[in-house]
Amino acid sequence: MPAGTNTKREREFEELKQQFRQSHRYPGREEEVAARIVNKQRAKFGETRQARQQDRQGHSPDRKLPLPDYDGLTIPQIASRLEGLSAGEIRKIRAYEIRHKNRKGLLSMLERRLKA
């Protein structure tokens, strides 16, 4: 694992490595595959050095959204925070969602909000 990972990612790495060994998947490459999976997750959730640097500089992609830390929120968390947002703010979230994660259930929920 690269330096600077948090304990959650370290635990995920160890669990994946153990699962691969127990199921005899990726023989001899368990650590490599587990590290790749964890690193992809770190990149996806903005936990890499580059993502933190962009955030400090004010260039993170979710910076101007009406919901703070949008990329780290789950669909139920987003749904609970949509109350009180204007149609324009919901459109902004919808456009961001289409460009980035494109979660169909969330997009349909946002569409229903815009029609209401």
C-alpha positions in Angstrom: 0.0 0.0 0.0 1.2 3.5 -0.7 2.2 5.8 2.1 -0.5 8.1 3.3 -3.4 5.6 3.2 -5.9 5.6 6.1 -6.7 2.7 8.4 -9.9 2.0 6.6 -8.1 1.4 3.3 -5.4 -0.6 5.0 -8.1 -2.8 6.5 -9.8 -3.2 3.1 -6.4 -4.1 1.5 -5.8 -6.8 4.2 -9.3 -8.2 3.8 -9.1 -8.4 0.1 -5.7 -10.0 0.2 -7.1 -12.6 2.7 -10.2 -13.3 0.6 -8.1 -13.8 -2.5 -5.8 -16.3 -0.7 -8.7 -18.2 0.8 -10.5 -18.5 -2.5 -7.3 -19.3 -4.4 -7.8 -16.3 -6.8 -4.9 -14.5 -8.3 -2.2 -17.0 -7.0 1.0 -15.1 -6.2 -0.6 -11.8 -7.2 -3.0 -11.3 -4.3 -1.2 -8.2 -2.9 -1.0 -6.6 -6.3 -4.6 -7.1 -7.2 -5.8 -6.0 -3.7 -3.6 -2.8 -3.9 -5.0 -2.0 -7.3 -8.6 -2.3 -6.1 -7.9 -0.1 -3.1 -6.0 2.5 -5.1 -8.9 2.7 -7.5 -11.3 3.3 -4.6 -8.9 6.0 -3.2 -8.9 7.8 -6.5 -12.7 7.5 -6.9 -13.3 9.1 -3.5 -10.7 11.8 -3.7 -8.2 10.3 -1.2 -5.1 10.6 -3.4 -2.4 13.2 -3.1 -3.5 14.8 -6.4 -7.2 15.0 -5.4 -6.3 16.6 -2.1 -4.1 19.1 -3.8 -6.8 20.0 -6.3 -9.2 20.4 -3.4 -6.9 22.8 -1.6 -6.4 24.8 -4.7 -10.2 25.0 -5.2 -10.3 22.9 -8.3 -12.1 19.8 -7.0 -15.0 18.9 -9.4 -17.7 18.9 -6.7 -16.5 22.3 -5.2 -19.4 24.4 -6.5 -22.2 22.0 -5.9 -24.9 23.0 -3.3 -24.2 19.8 -1.3 -20.8 19.9 0.4 -18.6 16.8 -0.1 -21.0 15.4 -2.7 -18.6 12.8 -4.1 -18.5 11.1 -0.7 -22.3 10.9 -0.2 -24.4 7.9 -0.7 -27.7 8.0 -2.5 -29.8 8.0 0.7 -27.6 10.8 2.1 -28.1 12.8 -1.0 -31.9 12.2 -1.0 -32.2 13.4 2.6 -30.4 16.6 1.8 -32.4 17.5 -1.3 -35.1 19.2 0.7 -35.0 22.9 0.4 -32.9 23.0 -2.7 -34.1 25.1 -5.6 -34.8 23.7 -9.1 -31.6 25.3 -10.4 -29.5 23.7 -7.6 -31.1 20.3 -8.4 -30.3 20.8 -12.1 -26.7 21.5 -11.2 -26.5 18.3 -9.2 -28.1 16.4 -12.0 -25.6 17.7 -14.6 -22.7 16.8 -12.3 -24.1 13.3 -11.7 -24.5 12.7 -15.4 -20.9 13.7 -16.1 -19.3 11.8 -13.2 -21.1 8.8 -11.5 -24.2 8.5 -13.6 -26.2 6.6 -11.0 -29.5 5.8 -12.6 -31.6 5.6 -9.4 -30.3 9.0 -8.3 -30.9 10.5 -11.7 -34.5 9.3 -11.8 -35.0 10.7 -8.2 -33.6 14.1 -9.4 -35.9 14.0 -12.4 -39.0 13.4 -10.2 -37.9 16.4 -8.0 -37.6 18.6 -11.0 -41.1 17.6 -12.3 -42.7 18.2 -8.9 
